[in-house]
Amino acid sequence: MPTSQSTVAVVGLGGTIAMTATPDGGVAPALSAEQLVAAVPGLADTGITIEVADFRRVPGASLTFADLTALADTIRRLCAKGVDGVVVTQGTDTIEETAYFLDLRLDLPQPVVVTGAMRNPTLAGADGPANLLAAVRTAASPTTRNLGCVVVFADEIHAAHRVRKTHTTTCATFASPDGGPLGHLVEGTPRILNHTTRHPMPAGIDTRGDVRVGLVTATLGDDGHHLSTLDGHVDGLVVAAFGAGHVPATWIDPLDKLARRVPVVLASRTGSGPVLTATYGFPGSERDLLDRGLVNAGFLHPLKARILLHALLSADADHDTITAAFADAGHTTPGDRHPQP
């Protein structure tokens, strides 16, 4: 349990949790971090001291790598000042990407918790206050130290590299298909049920604005023409492939050419489960593509794979370093072949 001396910083980025009505009948980010904190029932009774930082007021869809780099710097400064944990409130559209970015960039003992809301404050049953209270309790708890960045939503605690938004409207949208949540809040207390391995990036990496990482999704009948237009326009590419790592035969040649020039990472569009290494042997299978130099993302979701590849390219990592980093993050082993009996 947090002590009466626990201090948590709440950093507001905007998103649905901070939205109010606009003249045209919609909603847009307008509430400050201080206003969000003031609207949480029971927060004052926890004994946790709250500091606020009004960082951005934008929709989650409008966040940039520059915003996240500045956010990481802000969190480092807050932790250096001695806060016991940090809560980031933002739009749910990109929570899974923000959380993984922070998990890679911050190697801190203090918990960093990202949360938000699916129902804006103008609606009955708005979930923002409950999520913010749970996030503050999680950030203040000694049991969540050294877990890296986590997402807290609907009283569940999720690891940054696992969590995904799975539904457009439900308040229980966040899930971790590979491994489940790290824990839950029970009667307001964080209970950690399992742990996972983190692989933060080395300190001092700059997120360069000139690094471009593309993401393409395999679809039935695609002739692959768009892949040829990427040559010379991206520094790296993530392929969200069919199933266990398969693409149409028409994609083989353009991917082969791209992989000779830039790192190309092979992930699965399914949303859970790993890219395989040696089960299928047809042209465009995972074996074929890995033999052509594509990098295996393993269990890493395509959106996470893009964040990791962007970080590695910002650090000027070579192909071997990139392959090893994805082997660690995706829980696979570079170059391994595991024939089926």
Disulfide bonds with the S-S distance in Angstrom:
none
